[in-house]
């Protein structure tokens, strides 16, 4: 087995020397590429006295599939309101896996600071309607069993979420109805 492995390597030695000198691929990865063990590549590299290039420090966002996928999702409109469930569903894998990558992306300013912080499917669904449909806020609230969806919107705004004004334009009568409704609630 060992003889065979070395023989295979033998015919590709020059190419392996190049890869060792020019790439930062691990001995394990190179072993897989050349059909030999990690240890065989390590020994070969030592025997040849190859000086390996230094791997750039830190996480390489541009080369990370997960980071790229997260950036792609974060470019969608109102992406702060995409819940973690949906992000996981669209990317596959587990949330634990993404948290670390997301933190890096946030610290580099490559995604919105609120992206990936929404953990409620209900909030996500309600806001998806709010952003796209011309419906009164109360109506959207009722659809998702919110007693007071306006306060949910206000709370998010206060915490720095980007919530645009409602698409629904309240006419004068509607406005006075709401005002008297608020008045009634206060008196209770
Ligand atoms: Zn990453």
Backbone and ligand atoms as CSV (ligand in chain L), in Angstrom:
chain,resi,resn,atom,element,x,y,z
A,1,UNK,N,N,0.843,-1.216,0.000
A,1,UNK,CA,C,0.000,0.000,0.000
A,1,UNK,C,C,0.870,1.255,0.000
A,2,UNK,N,N,1.830,1.243,0.904
A,2,UNK,CA,C,2.712,2.410,1.027
A,2,UNK,C,C,3.491,2.615,-0.270
A,3,UNK,N,N,3.990,1.476,-0.836
A,3,UNK,CA,C,4.759,1.558,-2.084
A,3,UNK,C,C,3.910,2.174,-3.197
A,4,UNK,N,N,2.675,1.692,-3.271
A,4,UNK,CA,C,1.783,2.158,-4.320
A,4,UNK,C,C,1.548,3.668,-4.175
A,5,UNK,N,N,1.287,4.072,-2.928
A,5,UNK,CA,C,1.038,5.491,-2.655
A,5,UNK,C,C,2.214,6.351,-3.090
A,6,UNK,N,N,3.414,5.901,-2.740
A,6,UNK,CA,C,4.604,6.679,-3.080
A,6,UNK,C,C,4.805,6.711,-4.583
A,7,UNK,N,N,4.462,5.580,-5.221
A,7,UNK,CA,C,4.633,5.497,-6.673
A,7,UNK,C,C,3.722,6.500,-7.360
A,8,UNK,N,N,2.497,6.576,-6.864
A,8,UNK,CA,C,1.540,7.525,-7.450
A,8,UNK,C,C,2.072,8.944,-7.300
A,9,UNK,N,N,2.560,9.223,-6.103
A,9,UNK,CA,C,3.096,10.542,-5.838
A,9,UNK,C,C,4.290,10.816,-6.749
A,10,UNK,N,N,5.098,9.790,-6.925
A,10,UNK,CA,C,6.331,9.917,-7.709
A,10,UNK,C,C,6.139,10.585,-9.053
A,11,UNK,N,N,5.075,10.194,-9.759
A,11,UNK,CA,C,4.862,10.753,-11.091
A,11,UNK,C,C,4.349,12.197,-11.051
A,12,UNK,N,N,3.902,12.630,-9.879
A,12,UNK,CA,C,3.322,13.977,-9.796
A,12,UNK,C,C,4.089,14.894,-8.850
A,13,UNK,N,N,5.314,14.494,-8.569
A,13,UNK,CA,C,6.096,15.232,-7.578
A,13,UNK,C,C,6.232,16.723,-7.891
A,14,UNK,N,N,6.537,17.025,-9.149
A,14,UNK,CA,C,6.745,18.440,-9.517
A,14,UNK,C,C,5.499,19.268,-9.279
A,15,UNK,N,N,4.407,18.673,-9.665
A,15,UNK,CA,C,3.137,19.368,-9.513
A,15,UNK,C,C,2.812,19.588,-8.032
A,16,UNK,N,N,3.102,18.594,-7.211
A,16,UNK,CA,C,2.849,18.730,-5.772
A,16,UNK,C,C,3.775,19.792,-5.169
A,17,UNK,N,N,5.016,19.817,-5.609
A,17,UNK,CA,C,5.946,20.841,-5.110
A,17,UNK,C,C,5.385,22.227,-5.426
A,18,UNK,N,N,4.880,22.391,-6.623
A,18,UNK,CA,C,4.268,23.675,-7.002
A,18,UNK,C,C,3.103,24.045,-6.100
A,19,UNK,N,N,2.218,23.066,-5.901
A,19,UNK,CA,C,1.059,23.323,-5.046
A,19,UNK,C,C,1.480,23.678,-3.623
A,20,UNK,N,N,2.498,23.005,-3.153
A,20,UNK,CA,C,2.981,23.290,-1.791
A,20,UNK,C,C,3.537,24.710,-1.705
A,21,UNK,N,N,4.211,25.110,-2.766
A,21,UNK,CA,C,4.848,26.435,-2.768
A,21,UNK,C,C,3.864,27.563,-3.044
A,22,UNK,N,N,2.849,27.276,-3.840
A,22,UNK,CA,C,1.983,28.362,-4.321
A,22,UNK,C,C,0.587,28.432,-3.715
A,23,UNK,N,N,0.167,27.379,-3.041
A,23,UNK,CA,C,-1.165,27.438,-2.429
A,23,UNK,C,C,-1.056,27.303,-0.910
A,24,UNK,N,N,-2.152,27.678,-0.250
A,24,UNK,CA,C,-2.187,27.500,1.206
A,24,UNK,C,C,-3.064,26.305,1.564
A,25,UNK,N,N,-3.314,25.444,0.569
A,25,UNK,CA,C,-4.116,24.245,0.842
A,25,UNK,C,C,-3.421,23.387,1.908
A,26,UNK,N,N,-4.229,22.779,2.774
A,26,UNK,CA,C,-3.662,21.964,3.863
A,26,UNK,C,C,-3.061,20.671,3.311
A,27,UNK,N,N,-2.191,20.046,4.116
A,27,UNK,CA,C,-1.614,18.748,3.722
A,27,UNK,C,C,-2.732,17.746,3.460
A,28,UNK,N,N,-3.779,17.855,4.259
A,28,UNK,CA,C,-4.898,16.923,4.115
A,28,UNK,C,C,-5.567,17.101,2.743
A,29,UNK,N,N,-5.840,18.361,2.397
A,29,UNK,CA,C,-6.481,18.662,1.104
A,29,UNK,C,C,-5.590,18.232,-0.053
A,30,UNK,N,N,-4.306,18.512,0.075
A,30,UNK,CA,C,-3.370,18.127,-0.984
A,30,UNK,C,C,-3.284,16.605,-1.093
A,31,UNK,N,N,-3.331,15.949,0.068
A,31,UNK,CA,C,-3.328,14.485,0.088
A,31,UNK,C,C,-4.500,13.929,-0.696
A,32,UNK,N,N,-5.664,14.550,-0.475
A,32,UNK,CA,C,-6.864,14.112,-1.195
A,32,UNK,C,C,-6.690,14.330,-2.696
A,33,UNK,N,N,-6.112,15.463,-3.040
A,33,UNK,CA,C,-5.909,15.797,-4.448
A,33,UNK,C,C,-4.969,14.802,-5.135
A,34,UNK,N,N,-3.952,14.376,-4.399
A,34,UNK,CA,C,-2.939,13.498,-5.009
A,34,UNK,C,C,-3.104,12.028,-4.654
A,35,UNK,N,N,-4.149,11.731,-3.916
A,35,UNK,CA,C,-4.427,10.347,-3.572
A,35,UNK,C,C,-3.402,9.732,-2.630
A,36,UNK,N,N,-2.846,10.553,-1.751
A,36,UNK,CA,C,-1.933,10.034,-0.728
A,36,UNK,C,C,-2.382,10.549,0.642
A,37,UNK,N,N,-1.724,10.053,1.680
A,37,UNK,CA,C,-2.157,10.476,3.020
A,37,UNK,C,C,-1.615,11.866,3.365
A,38,UNK,N,N,-2.241,12.456,4.383
A,38,UNK,CA,C,-1.796,13.760,4.875
A,38,UNK,C,C,-0.325,13.672,5.292
A,39,UNK,N,N,-0.036,12.546,5.996
A,39,UNK,CA,C,1.321,12.328,6.501
A,39,UNK,C,C,2.338,12.237,5.346
A,40,UNK,N,N,1.937,11.580,4.277
A,40,UNK,CA,C,2.831,11.437,3.118
A,40,UNK,C,C,3.176,12.804,2.529
A,41,UNK,N,N,2.179,13.682,2.452
A,41,UNK,CA,C,2.418,15.033,1.926
A,41,UNK,C,C,3.330,15.806,2.869
A,42,UNK,N,N,3.058,15.660,4.159
A,42,UNK,CA,C,3.878,16.327,5.175
A,42,UNK,C,C,5.350,15.896,5.048
A,43,UNK,N,N,5.558,14.588,4.988
A,43,UNK,CA,C,6.933,14.063,4.886
A,43,UNK,C,C,7.611,14.518,3.605
A,44,UNK,N,N,6.850,14.472,2.538
A,44,UNK,CA,C,7.383,14.878,1.224
A,44,UNK,C,C,7.816,16.351,1.261
A,45,UNK,N,N,6.940,17.176,1.836
A,45,UNK,CA,C,7.213,18.604,1.924
A,45,UNK,C,C,8.484,18.861,2.729
A,46,UNK,N,N,8.641,18.103,3.799
A,46,UNK,CA,C,9.824,18.247,4.660
A,46,UNK,C,C,11.092,17.823,3.915
A,47,UNK,N,N,10.981,16.683,3.231
A,47,UNK,CA,C,12.128,16.149,2.475
A,47,UNK,C,C,12.581,17.132,1.404
A,48,UNK,N,N,11.605,17.757,0.766
A,48,UNK,CA,C,11.910,18.692,-0.327
A,48,UNK,C,C,12.358,20.061,0.203
A,49,UNK,N,N,12.169,20.260,1.502
A,49,UNK,CA,C,12.522,21.545,2.115
A,49,UNK,C,C,11.685,22.701,1.575
A,50,UNK,N,N,10.403,22.429,1.328
A,50,UNK,CA,C,9.523,23.461,0.770
A,50,UNK,C,C,9.156,24.478,1.841
A,51,UNK,N,N,9.258,25.757,1.468
A,51,UNK,CA,C,8.791,26.801,2.383
A,51,UNK,C,C,7.376,27.170,1.948
A,52,UNK,N,N,6.421,26.901,2.825
A,52,UNK,CA,C,5.015,27.126,2.463
A,52,UNK,C,C,4.599,28.589,2.654
A,53,UNK,N,N,3.748,29.105,1.765
A,53,UNK,CA,C,3.294,30.492,1.945
A,53,UNK,C,C,2.420,30.613,3.201
A,54,UNK,N,N,2.429,31.777,3.797
A,54,UNK,CA,C,1.638,31.989,5.014
A,54,UNK,C,C,0.187,32.265,4.642
A,55,UNK,N,N,-0.688,31.562,5.311
A,55,UNK,CA,C,-2.121,31.751,5.091
A,55,UNK,C,C,-2.526,33.124,5.616
A,56,UNK,N,N,-3.304,33.886,4.844
A,56,UNK,CA,C,-3.741,35.187,5.372
A,56,UNK,C,C,-4.531,34.997,6.665
A,57,UNK,N,N,-4.318,35.909,7.609
A,57,UNK,CA,C,-4.967,35.779,8.929
A,57,UNK,C,C,-6.458,36.097,8.853
A,58,UNK,N,N,-7.211,35.483,9.747
A,58,UNK,CA,C,-8.635,35.777,9.862
A,58,UNK,C,C,-9.487,35.014,8.863
A,59,UNK,N,N,-10.795,35.184,9.006
A,59,UNK,CA,C,-11.732,34.468,8.163
A,59,UNK,C,C,-11.827,35.134,6.791
A,60,UNK,N,N,-11.723,34.345,5.738
A,60,UNK,CA,C,-11.759,34.905,4.384
A,60,UNK,C,C,-13.194,34.914,3.843
A,61,UNK,N,N,-13.859,36.031,4.083
A,61,UNK,CA,C,-15.264,36.181,3.708
A,61,UNK,C,C,-15.506,35.923,2.220
A,62,UNK,N,N,-14.601,36.418,1.388
A,62,UNK,CA,C,-14.785,36.305,-0.066
A,62,UNK,C,C,-14.756,34.845,-0.516
A,63,UNK,N,N,-14.053,34.024,0.238
A,63,UNK,CA,C,-13.930,32.622,-0.175
A,63,UNK,C,C,-14.888,31.707,0.557
A,64,UNK,N,N,-15.651,32.289,1.488
A,64,UNK,CA,C,-16.532,31.452,2.306
A,64,UNK,C,C,-17.919,31.375,1.670
A,65,UNK,N,N,-18.343,30.156,1.394
A,65,UNK,CA,C,-19.629,29.933,0.747
A,65,UNK,C,C,-20.776,30.439,1.611
A,66,UNK,N,N,-20.676,30.168,2.923
A,66,UNK,CA,C,-21.734,30.590,3.851
A,66,UNK,C,C,-21.848,32.106,3.903
A,67,UNK,N,N,-20.701,32.773,4.033
A,67,UNK,CA,C,-20.705,34.237,4.092
A,67,UNK,C,C,-21.303,34.825,2.817
A,68,UNK,N,N,-20.933,34.273,1.692
A,68,UNK,CA,C,-21.443,34.789,0.421
A,68,UNK,C,C,-22.953,34.621,0.321
A,69,UNK,N,N,-23.423,33.472,0.792
A,69,UNK,CA,C,-24.863,33.199,0.778
A,69,UNK,C,C,-25.598,34.195,1.691
A,70,UNK,N,N,-25.026,34.435,2.871
A,70,UNK,CA,C,-25.647,35.367,3.815
A,70,UNK,C,C,-25.685,36.782,3.235
A,71,UNK,N,N,-24.618,37.184,2.598
A,71,UNK,CA,C,-24.566,38.517,1.979
A,71,UNK,C,C,-25.650,38.632,0.906
A,72,UNK,N,N,-25.770,37.571,0.128
A,72,UNK,CA,C,-26.768,37.536,-0.950
A,72,UNK,C,C,-28.185,37.742,-0.384
A,73,UNK,N,N,-28.517,37.027,0.686
A,73,UNK,CA,C,-29.844,37.163,1.296
A,73,UNK,C,C,-30.013,38.563,1.891
A,74,UNK,N,N,-28.946,39.085,2.466
A,74,UNK,CA,C,-29.040,40.390,3.141
A,74,UNK,C,C,-29.258,41.538,2.158
A,75,UNK,N,N,-29.081,41.254,0.867
A,75,UNK,CA,C,-29.292,42.307,-0.138
A,75,UNK,C,C,-30.752,42.436,-0.565
A,76,UNK,N,N,-31.575,41.481,-0.117
A,76,UNK,CA,C,-33.001,41.559,-0.442
A,76,UNK,C,C,-33.603,42.749,0.292
A,77,UNK,N,N,-34.697,43.320,-0.249
A,77,UNK,CA,C,-35.316,44.449,0.436
A,77,UNK,C,C,-35.824,44.048,1.828
A,78,UNK,N,N,-35.667,44.941,2.796
A,78,UNK,CA,C,-36.094,44.723,4.184
A,78,UNK,C,C,-35.529,43.426,4.761
A,79,UNK,N,N,-34.285,43.162,4.440
A,79,UNK,CA,C,-33.711,41.882,4.862
A,79,UNK,C,C,-33.584,41.747,6.378
A,80,UNK,N,N,-33.632,42.889,7.096
A,80,UNK,CA,C,-33.570,42.773,8.569
A,80,UNK,C,C,-34.778,42.007,9.087
A,81,UNK,N,N,-35.866,42.038,8.318
A,81,UNK,CA,C,-37.094,41.382,8.751
A,81,UNK,C,C,-37.230,39.971,8.193
A,82,UNK,N,N,-36.128,39.429,7.697
A,82,UNK,CA,C,-36.130,38.011,7.320
A,82,UNK,C,C,-35.704,37.246,8.573
A,83,UNK,N,N,-36.545,36.333,9.013
A,83,UNK,CA,C,-36.257,35.653,10.278
A,83,UNK,C,C,-35.129,34.636,10.116
A,84,UNK,N,N,-34.557,34.274,11.259
A,84,UNK,CA,C,-33.466,33.289,11.245
A,84,UNK,C,C,-33.949,31.953,10.679
A,85,UNK,N,N,-35.228,31.637,10.895
A,85,UNK,CA,C,-35.778,30.385,10.356
A,85,UNK,C,C,-35.676,30.371,8.835
A,86,UNK,N,N,-36.067,31.498,8.236
A,86,UNK,CA,C,-36.053,31.585,6.776
A,86,UNK,C,C,-34.617,31.559,6.256
A,87,UNK,N,N,-33.733,32.258,6.953
A,87,UNK,CA,C,-32.336,32.267,6.515
A,87,UNK,C,C,-31.779,30.845,6.509
A,88,UNK,N,N,-32.056,30.116,7.580
A,88,UNK,CA,C,-31.576,28.732,7.669
A,88,UNK,C,C,-32.204,27.881,6.568
A,89,UNK,N,N,-33.493,28.105,6.332
A,89,UNK,CA,C,-34.198,27.334,5.310
A,89,UNK,C,C,-33.593,27.581,3.924
A,90,UNK,N,N,-33.239,28.827,3.676
A,90,UNK,CA,C,-32.711,29.170,2.350
A,90,UNK,C,C,-31.264,28.730,2.149
A,91,UNK,N,N,-30.541,28.578,3.247
A,91,UNK,CA,C,-29.130,28.250,3.117
A,91,UNK,C,C,-28.822,26.806,3.467
A,92,UNK,N,N,-29.724,26.148,4.197
A,92,UNK,CA,C,-29.449,24.803,4.681
A,92,UNK,C,C,-28.501,24.877,5.860
A,93,UNK,N,N,-28.352,23.765,6.563
A,93,UNK,CA,C,-27.471,23.762,7.732
A,93,UNK,C,C,-28.170,24.242,8.972
A,94,UNK,N,N,-27.410,24.571,9.987
A,94,UNK,CA,C,-28.002,24.956,11.266
A,94,UNK,C,C,-27.655,26.395,11.603
A,95,UNK,N,N,-28.486,26.988,12.471
A,95,UNK,CA,C,-28.272,28.368,12.844
A,95,UNK,C,C,-26.930,28.549,13.560
A,96,UNK,N,N,-26.595,27.604,14.420
A,96,UNK,CA,C,-25.330,27.677,15.177
A,96,UNK,C,C,-24.154,27.872,14.221
A,97,UNK,N,N,-24.284,27.236,13.066
A,97,UNK,CA,C,-23.210,27.306,12.076
A,97,UNK,C,C,-23.070,28.734,11.513
A,98,UNK,N,N,-24.202,29.438,11.436
A,98,UNK,CA,C,-24.169,30.747,10.782
A,98,UNK,C,C,-23.761,31.881,11.699
A,99,UNK,N,N,-24.068,31.711,12.981
A,99,UNK,CA,C,-23.879,32.804,13.927
A,99,UNK,C,C,-22.467,33.405,13.841
A,100,UNK,N,N,-21.472,32.546,13.814
A,100,UNK,CA,C,-20.083,32.998,13.790
A,100,UNK,C,C,-19.791,33.799,12.506
A,101,UNK,N,N,-20.276,33.278,11.392
A,101,UNK,CA,C,-20.045,33.955,10.103
A,101,UNK,C,C,-20.761,35.307,10.069
A,102,UNK,N,N,-21.965,35.287,10.624
A,102,UNK,CA,C,-22.776,36.505,10.648
A,102,UNK,C,C,-22.111,37.590,11.478
A,103,UNK,N,N,-21.532,37.168,12.598
A,103,UNK,CA,C,-20.854,38.112,13.476
A,103,UNK,C,C,-19.687,38.784,12.718
A,104,UNK,N,N,-18.945,37.979,11.986
A,104,UNK,CA,C,-17.835,38.511,11.187
A,104,UNK,C,C,-18.348,39.509,10.168
A,105,UNK,N,N,-19.424,39.139,9.486
A,105,UNK,CA,C,-19.985,40.010,8.442
A,105,UNK,C,C,-20.469,41.329,9.021
A,106,UNK,N,N,-21.092,41.254,10.202
A,106,UNK,CA,C,-21.557,42.480,10.855
A,106,UNK,C,C,-20.380,43.357,11.244
A,107,UNK,N,N,-19.363,42.737,11.809
A,107,UNK,CA,C,-18.217,43.527,12.276
A,107,UNK,C,C,-17.474,44.160,11.098
A,108,UNK,N,N,-17.557,43.536,9.934
A,108,UNK,CA,C,-16.923,44.111,8.743
A,108,UNK,C,C,-17.851,45.090,8.024
A,109,UNK,N,N,-19.085,45.232,8.550
A,109,UNK,CA,C,-20.060,46.122,7.928
A,109,UNK,C,C,-20.578,45.616,6.589
A,110,UNK,N,N,-20.515,44.315,6.385
A,110,UNK,CA,C,-20.950,43.757,5.097
A,110,UNK,C,C,-22.436,43.402,5.074
A,111,UNK,N,N,-23.049,43.353,6.238
A,111,UNK,CA,C,-24.510,43.193,6.311
A,111,UNK,C,C,-25.065,44.223,7.288
A,112,UNK,N,N,-26.354,44.498,7.155
A,112,UNK,CA,C,-27.051,45.391,8.077
A,112,UNK,C,C,-26.891,44.868,9.511
A,113,UNK,N,N,-26.645,45.764,10.480
A,113,UNK,CA,C,-26.453,45.298,11.860
A,113,UNK,C,C,-27.652,44.534,12.434
A,114,UNK,N,N,-28.833,44.743,11.860
A,114,UNK,CA,C,-30.022,44.043,12.349
A,114,UNK,C,C,-30.257,42.721,11.615
A,115,UNK,N,N,-29.515,42.499,10.560
A,115,UNK,CA,C,-29.739,41.285,9.755
A,115,UNK,C,C,-29.417,40.031,10.585
A,116,UNK,N,N,-30.386,39.093,10.586
A,116,UNK,CA,C,-30.194,37.845,11.320
A,116,UNK,C,C,-30.509,37.950,12.794
A,117,UNK,N,N,-31.176,39.028,13.191
A,117,UNK,CA,C,-31.520,39.190,14.609
A,117,UNK,C,C,-33.004,38.942,14.878
A,118,UNK,N,N,-33.755,38.724,13.829
A,118,UNK,CA,C,-35.192,38.494,14.009
A,118,UNK,C,C,-35.448,36.991,14.185
A,119,UNK,N,N,-36.018,36.645,15.348
A,119,UNK,CA,C,-36.210,35.226,15.624
A,119,UNK,C,C,-37.681,34.830,15.626
A,120,UNK,N,N,-38.552,35.711,15.161
A,120,UNK,CA,C,-39.978,35.401,15.179
A,120,UNK,C,C,-40.551,35.319,13.769
A,121,UNK,N,N,-41.115,34.155,13.480
A,121,UNK,CA,C,-41.757,33.962,12.173
A,121,UNK,C,C,-42.991,34.841,12.048
A,122,UNK,N,N,-43.681,35.031,13.186
A,122,UNK,CA,C,-44.909,35.822,13.169
A,122,UNK,C,C,-44.589,37.278,12.804
A,123,UNK,N,N,-43.581,37.845,13.444
A,123,UNK,CA,C,-43.177,39.222,13.130
A,123,UNK,C,C,-42.767,39.314,11.660
A,124,UNK,N,N,-42.008,38.336,11.211
A,124,UNK,CA,C,-41.560,38.320,9.815
A,124,UNK,C,C,-42.747,38.360,8.850
A,125,UNK,N,N,-43.733,37.500,9.104
A,125,UNK,CA,C,-44.898,37.411,8.214
A,125,UNK,C,C,-45.714,38.700,8.234
A,126,UNK,N,N,-45.918,39.236,9.442
A,126,UNK,CA,C,-46.711,40.459,9.567
A,126,UNK,C,C,-46.029,41.613,8.823
A,127,UNK,N,N,-44.717,41.732,8.983
A,127,UNK,CA,C,-44.015,42.826,8.303
A,127,UNK,C,C,-43.943,42.608,6.787
A,128,UNK,N,N,-43.893,41.368,6.365
A,128,UNK,CA,C,-43.875,41.095,4.923
A,128,UNK,C,C,-45.147,41.663,4.287
A,129,UNK,N,N,-46.269,41.531,5.002
A,129,UNK,CA,C,-47.537,42.096,4.522
A,129,UNK,C,C,-47.470,43.628,4.593
A,130,UNK,N,N,-46.992,44.102,5.725
A,130,UNK,CA,C,-46.896,45.552,5.949
A,130,UNK,C,C,-46.086,46.241,4.839
A,131,UNK,N,N,-44.995,45.611,4.410
A,131,UNK,CA,C,-44.116,46.219,3.399
A,131,UNK,C,C,-44.708,46.186,1.991
A,132,UNK,N,N,-45.606,45.227,1.744
A,132,UNK,CA,C,-46.035,45.026,0.358
A,132,UNK,C,C,-47.511,45.307,0.081
A,133,UNK,N,N,-48.343,45.224,1.126
A,133,UNK,CA,C,-49.779,45.378,0.886
A,133,UNK,C,C,-50.301,46.695,1.446
A,134,UNK,N,N,-51.223,47.277,0.704
A,134,UNK,CA,C,-51.819,48.534,1.150
A,134,UNK,C,C,-52.987,48.231,2.097
A,135,UNK,N,N,-52.644,47.905,3.322
A,135,UNK,CA,C,-53.678,47.521,4.293
A,135,UNK,C,C,-53.508,48.336,5.576
A,136,UNK,N,N,-54.636,48.639,6.245
A,136,UNK,CA,C,-54.508,49.338,7.530
A,136,UNK,C,C,-53.711,48.492,8.529
A,137,UNK,N,N,-52.972,49.163,9.379
A,137,UNK,CA,C,-52.118,48.466,10.351
A,137,UNK,C,C,-52.941,47.533,11.241
A,138,UNK,N,N,-54.124,48.006,11.643
A,138,UNK,CA,C,-55.011,47.180,12.475
A,138,UNK,C,C,-55.378,45.869,11.790
A,139,UNK,N,N,-55.654,45.972,10.495
A,139,UNK,CA,C,-56.039,44.778,9.727
A,139,UNK,C,C,-54.902,43.764,9.715
A,140,UNK,N,N,-53.700,44.238,9.468
A,140,UNK,CA,C,-52.538,43.335,9.472
A,140,UNK,C,C,-52.383,42.726,10.866
A,141,UNK,N,N,-52.554,43.568,11.874
A,141,UNK,CA,C,-52.466,43.075,13.250
A,141,UNK,C,C,-53.434,41.942,13.511
A,142,UNK,N,N,-54.675,42.139,13.057
A,142,UNK,CA,C,-55.701,41.116,13.283
A,142,UNK,C,C,-55.348,39.816,12.561
A,143,UNK,N,N,-54.776,39.929,11.358
A,143,UNK,CA,C,-54.399,38.739,10.591
A,143,UNK,C,C,-53.413,37.861,11.357
A,144,UNK,N,N,-52.576,38.511,12.149
A,144,UNK,CA,C,-51.542,37.752,12.862
A,144,UNK,C,C,-51.753,37.751,14.377
A,145,UNK,N,N,-52.995,38.056,14.772
A,145,UNK,CA,C,-53.401,38.032,16.180
A,145,UNK,C,C,-52.539,38.931,17.065
A,146,UNK,N,N,-52.281,40.131,16.561
A,146,UNK,CA,C,-51.638,41.134,17.403
A,146,UNK,C,C,-52.711,42.049,17.963
A,147,UNK,N,N,-52.667,42.289,19.260
A,147,UNK,CA,C,-53.615,43.219,19.859
A,147,UNK,C,C,-53.326,44.623,19.351
A,148,UNK,N,N,-52.040,44.919,19.221
A,148,UNK,CA,C,-51.652,46.265,18.836
A,148,UNK,C,C,-50.392,46.224,17.958
A,149,UNK,N,N,-50.603,46.023,16.666
A,149,UNK,CA,C,-49.463,45.910,15.756
A,149,UNK,C,C,-48.713,47.236,15.634
A,150,UNK,N,N,-49.460,48.353,15.820
A,150,UNK,CA,C,-48.805,49.672,15.779
A,150,UNK,C,C,-47.681,49.755,16.814
A,151,UNK,N,N,-47.926,49.198,17.983
A,151,UNK,CA,C,-46.901,49.270,19.024
A,151,UNK,C,C,-45.713,48.366,18.689
A,152,UNK,N,N,-45.981,47.273,17.969
A,152,UNK,CA,C,-44.881,46.400,17.521
A,152,UNK,C,C,-43.999,47.187,16.553
A,153,UNK,N,N,-44.652,47.924,15.652
A,153,UNK,CA,C,-43.915,48.745,14.690
A,153,UNK,C,C,-43.107,49.812,15.424
A,154,UNK,N,N,-43.772,50.477,16.361
A,154,UNK,CA,C,-43.093,51.551,17.098
A,154,UNK,C,C,-41.875,51.016,17.846
A,155,UNK,N,N,-42.064,49.874,18.507
A,155,UNK,CA,C,-40.961,49.286,19.277
A,155,UNK,C,C,-39.757,48.991,18.380
A,156,UNK,N,N,-40.041,48.447,17.219
A,156,UNK,CA,C,-38.932,48.136,16.302
A,156,UNK,C,C,-38.227,49.412,15.849
A,157,UNK,N,N,-39.010,50.428,15.565
A,157,UNK,CA,C,-38.412,51.714,15.153
A,157,UNK,C,C,-37.508,52.245,16.255
A,158,UNK,N,N,-38.013,52.209,17.472
A,158,UNK,CA,C,-37.247,52.729,18.611
A,158,UNK,C,C,-35.922,51.986,18.774
A,159,UNK,N,N,-35.951,50.701,18.433
A,159,UNK,CA,C,-34.731,49.900,18.582
A,159,UNK,C,C,-33.828,49.980,17.348
A,160,UNK,N,N,-34.180,50.861,16.425
A,160,UNK,CA,C,-33.287,51.111,15.291
A,160,UNK,C,C,-33.551,50.282,14.043
A,161,UNK,N,N,-34.706,49.601,14.003
A,161,UNK,CA,C,-35.040,48.857,12.789
A,161,UNK,C,C,-35.594,49.848,11.772
A,162,UNK,N,N,-35.308,49.575,10.529
A,162,UNK,CA,C,-35.762,50.478,9.481
A,162,UNK,C,C,-37.172,50.104,9.019
A,163,UNK,N,N,-38.169,50.781,9.597
A,163,UNK,CA,C,-39.561,50.517,9.228
A,163,UNK,C,C,-40.114,51.725,8.475
A,164,UNK,N,N,-40.344,51.588,7.169
A,164,UNK,CA,C,-40.891,52.705,6.398
A,164,UNK,C,C,-42.346,52.979,6.794
A,165,UNK,N,N,-42.894,54.144,6.414
A,165,UNK,CA,C,-44.291,54.433,6.731
A,165,UNK,C,C,-45.220,53.430,6.054
A,166,UNK,N,N,-46.380,53.262,6.628
A,166,UNK,CA,C,-47.374,52.334,6.097
A,166,UNK,C,C,-47.767,52.709,4.665
A,167,UNK,N,N,-47.990,51.689,3.835
A,167,UNK,CA,C,-48.432,51.948,2.453
A,167,UNK,C,C,-49.881,52.420,2.442
A,168,UNK,N,N,-50.569,52.091,3.525
A,168,UNK,CA,C,-51.976,52.470,3.612
A,168,UNK,C,C,-52.087,53.943,4.000
A,169,UNK,N,N,-52.824,54.695,3.178
A,169,UNK,CA,C,-52.990,56.111,3.488
A,169,UNK,C,C,-54.330,56.298,4.176
A,170,UNK,N,N,-54.258,56.780,5.405
A,170,UNK,CA,C,-55.480,56.974,6.173
A,170,UNK,C,C,-56.145,58.278,5.740
A,171,UNK,N,N,-57.417,58.210,5.379
A,171,UNK,CA,C,-58.115,59.452,5.039
A,171,UNK,C,C,-58.615,60.107,6.332
A,172,UNK,N,N,-59.205,61.266,6.203
A,172,UNK,CA,C,-59.613,62.038,7.375
A,172,UNK,C,C,-60.535,61.280,8.316
A,173,UNK,N,N,-61.525,60.600,7.723
A,173,UNK,CA,C,-62.497,59.899,8.553
A,173,UNK,C,C,-61.828,58.779,9.340
A,174,UNK,N,N,-60.981,58.052,8.643
A,174,UNK,CA,C,-60.247,56.945,9.262
A,174,UNK,C,C,-59.427,57.462,10.447
A,175,UNK,N,N,-58.768,58.601,10.204
A,175,UNK,CA,C,-57.898,59.164,11.237
A,175,UNK,C,C,-58.697,59.527,12.500
A,176,UNK,N,N,-59.864,60.141,12.284
A,176,UNK,CA,C,-60.640,60.538,13.462
A,176,UNK,C,C,-61.223,59.301,14.162
A,177,UNK,N,N,-61.512,58.253,13.381
A,177,UNK,CA,C,-61.994,57.005,13.998
A,177,UNK,C,C,-60.916,56.428,14.908
A,178,UNK,N,N,-59.668,56.425,14.394
A,178,UNK,CA,C,-58.559,55.895,15.183
A,178,UNK,C,C,-58.345,56.735,16.438
A,179,UNK,N,N,-58.450,58.050,16.244
A,179,UNK,CA,C,-58.229,58.947,17.388
A,179,UNK,C,C,-59.259,58.675,18.497
A,180,UNK,N,N,-60.523,58.500,18.083
A,180,UNK,CA,C,-61.548,58.261,19.107
A,180,UNK,C,C,-61.373,56.874,19.728
A,181,UNK,N,N,-60.891,55.943,18.927
A,181,UNK,CA,C,-60.605,54.587,19.436
A,181,UNK,C,C,-59.532,54.651,20.525
A,182,UNK,N,N,-58.467,55.420,20.241
A,182,UNK,CA,C,-57.381,55.577,21.212
A,182,UNK,C,C,-57.923,56.241,22.485
A,183,UNK,N,N,-58.764,57.245,22.260
A,183,UNK,CA,C,-59.368,57.971,23.389
A,183,UNK,C,C,-60.167,56.998,24.277
A,184,UNK,N,N,-60.932,56.123,23.602
A,184,UNK,CA,C,-61.759,55.157,24.319
A,184,UNK,C,C,-60.875,54.203,25.142
A,185,UNK,N,N,-59.801,53.775,24.535
A,185,UNK,CA,C,-58.906,52.840,25.229
A,185,UNK,C,C,-58.323,53.480,26.488
A,186,UNK,N,N,-57.995,54.762,26.357
A,186,UNK,CA,C,-57.387,55.468,27.489
A,186,UNK,C,C,-58.361,55.574,28.664
A,187,UNK,N,N,-59.647,55.771,28.303
A,187,UNK,CA,C,-60.656,55.953,29.346
A,187,UNK,C,C,-60.956,54.675,30.103
A,188,UNK,N,N,-60.659,53.535,29.454
A,188,UNK,CA,C,-60.964,52.267,30.074
A,188,UNK,C,C,-60.102,51.984,31.302
L,1,ZN,ZN,ZN,-17.863,32.658,6.444
